[in-house]
């Protein structure tokens, strides 16, 4: 009887083992389908993302475009080809996100022609060298990586221009030296803001748009008063030649 009982137990265990193996064998089939079905939708939706995220990490290290930067069309209806990205911070400037109101600005909001980047570098370096006691100047939105529409869909008031790599928002230096936008004209160090404006004019930019209440002046053809510019000046350069 004992032998028979042992045999029965062994057989039963064997059966359980088979059943167990069978159930394990049945589990994998349901599993593979999910990956298979989730993967196909994945690539189409995630494939566009790598181009968006790749420049974020690689462009600071490899800013070299394949050809000269080109500003296509108009600042209010245009595109940017072979643009360059402004580094998020430097000794002379910090980038400022006007929507989240923080440093730095997001990578996809600070692109321009190589000429615009060079102009910003040169002017801000000379201004800072003249005022070493001051912190860096804040630079806000420029253009998107390939230019194009940059309106309120991208947050805040958005921009009618800033479409072809020729525009940059440059925040006025604050009298209290705080690294924030000057939300009220009374916060602006007017003399230092005027000096910054003068340096952009001397650099040969096409326009500098300034606010109605900050009292900045310059050549009429270049310096123009415009609403919504009481905390920053909007610099527009001439398109690069060629
Ligand atoms: Zn602007």
Boltz pocket constraint, residues with backbone or C-beta under 6 A from the ligand:
constraints:
  - pocket:
      binder: B
      contacts: [[A, 141], [A, 159], [A, 162], [A, 167], [A, 168], [A, 169], [A, 233], [A, 234], [A, 235]]
      max_distance: 6.0
